[in-house]
Amino acid sequence: MDINTFYKNTYGISDGILKITAEAEKDVEKYAETAKQICEYNSLKVLGAFNKHKICEAHFYPSTGYGYDDSGRDTLDMVYADVFGAEDALVRHSIVNGTQAIALCFYGILRPGDTVVAATGRPYDTLEEVIGLRGDNGNGSLKDFCINYKEVPLKDDKIDIGALVGCIDKNCKMVAFQRSKGYSWRNSLSVDEIGEAIAAVKAVNSDIICFVDNCYGEFVEDKEPCDVGADLAAGSLIKNPGGGICRSGGYIVGTKKCIELVSYRMTCPGIGRECGASLGENRFMYQGLFLAPHIVYQGIKSAMLVSGVFDRLGFDVMPKICDKRTDIIQAVRLGSEDRLVNFCRGIQKGAPIDSFVVPEAWDMPGYESKVVMAAGAFTQGSSIEISADGPIREPYIAFYQGGLTYETAKAAVMTAADYVKKCI
Ligand SMILES: *Cc1c(COP(=O)(O)O)cnc(C)c1O
């Protein structure tokens, strides 16, 4: 079997790209060693939590209606709490996405007159309408509820701890951090960097709730935000912790007190976490968490390949193949709409689902610019499965993430490289 002939015949990959990819793969092997060790450590962390809580078939039984006494649901909360270094957790298939999980944290904790400070610059696009930075008055944003917002921009890609501490006043109830770069051209923050800033905030006032948007960061390092003092962290189950298996959902981890308050917003005061039928989703949520460290490792290796290949094609990449990674996102600065769209079309072509569709830029709900997206996933919009997207604005950066298996991601990455090379 000649694998290169196979790539040429099935995907039309050119000799040039095959050669560049072979070179890049040598670097992937070299630099993926750390990620491999982290994967093993995190896999054991998850396995240990499963063992401790004696997970068994009974935890997969579906509850219906009110969902009282759903031991699978309640035990999964405890497993998440242990894995994420937290006291407590809420893991629900009924949280519609990461944005809602994050919004639940804001609405659960903040009250009229309070201030929330964003410590890592402008938050992810979809949170702008939650905060009230964009969108209609009267839609129920934090601003509508008289919750003030302040923002501390990053300084040289780092948290500006001096400025952050300086803007804490008596109304400051919460400081919010974002671990991942989101749609911006910067390195993502490490858990330790966030921990340092949390310590500085707590030194001013230990009652301030430190929240971390953990999207795309889960299992990339050997620590999670609550391990370094965060009171709350949240993310999406169709990203890292769902392991490509969860069909929908979000999670929140944190202190007992914070989780209780968030649970009253998730359902309503008085009910909190007592209700919520799992409807048979528990099995997927357990299985997804079990696989997550390994799937994240596949995604990291795939992202490293993107980095290595596009670096060799002459594009700026962030992070570089040798850089320490703190999330699964790989950014490539493509410099033109044509190349950005073609990058996504190439990734789509190498996806297992919907490989025959051709991505176009569109106005996506919650996003400010038009966005082009490659999404060829078993679960709609699941970006731990292979995906790529980018806002149609200067400097036309493609954000690549995921890849359930490195081997299949490689075909997609080579196709994207071939498509982009044709429009250089
Ligand atoms: C994905 C993501 C979110 C939430 O997005 P959803 O599409 O609502 O899940 C929030 N913050 C960051 C940094 C993200 O990557």
The ligand as an SDF file (V2000), in Angstrom:
LIG
                    3D

 15 15  0  0  0  0  0  0  0  0999 V2000
  -17.0620   28.4530   22.0690 C   0  0  0  0  0  0  0  0  0  0  0  0
  -16.7630   29.5030   23.0430 C   0  0  0  0  0  0  0  0  0  0  0  0
  -17.7640   30.0850   23.8210 C   0  0  0  0  0  0  0  0  0  0  0  0
  -19.2090   29.6770   23.7540 C   0  0  0  0  0  0  0  0  0  0  0  0
  -19.6440   29.4210   22.4980 O   0  0  0  0  0  0  0  0  0  0  0  0
  -20.9100   28.4840   22.1950 P   0  0  0  0  0  0  0  0  0  0  0  0
  -20.8830   28.4270   20.7220 O   0  0  0  0  0  0  0  0  0  0  0  0
  -22.0670   29.1880   22.7530 O   0  0  0  0  0  0  0  0  0  0  0  0
  -20.6730   27.1730   22.8340 O   0  0  0  0  0  0  0  0  0  0  0  0
  -17.4040   31.0460   24.7130 C   0  0  0  0  0  0  0  0  0  0  0  0
  -16.1200   31.4290   24.8510 N   0  0  0  0  0  0  0  0  0  0  0  0
  -15.1300   30.8930   24.1400 C   0  0  0  0  0  0  0  0  0  0  0  0
  -13.7280   31.3330   24.3430 C   0  0  0  0  0  0  0  0  0  0  0  0
  -15.4130   29.8980   23.2090 C   0  0  0  0  0  0  0  0  0  0  0  0
  -14.4420   29.3350   22.5140 O   0  0  0  0  0  0  0  0  0  0  0  0
  1  2  1  0
  2  3  1  0
  2 14  2  0
  3  4  1  0
  3 10  2  0
  4  5  1  0
  5  6  1  0
  6  7  2  0
  6  8  1  0
  6  9  1  0
 10 11  1  0
 11 12  2  0
 12 13  1  0
 12 14  1  0
 14 15  1  0
M  END
$$$$
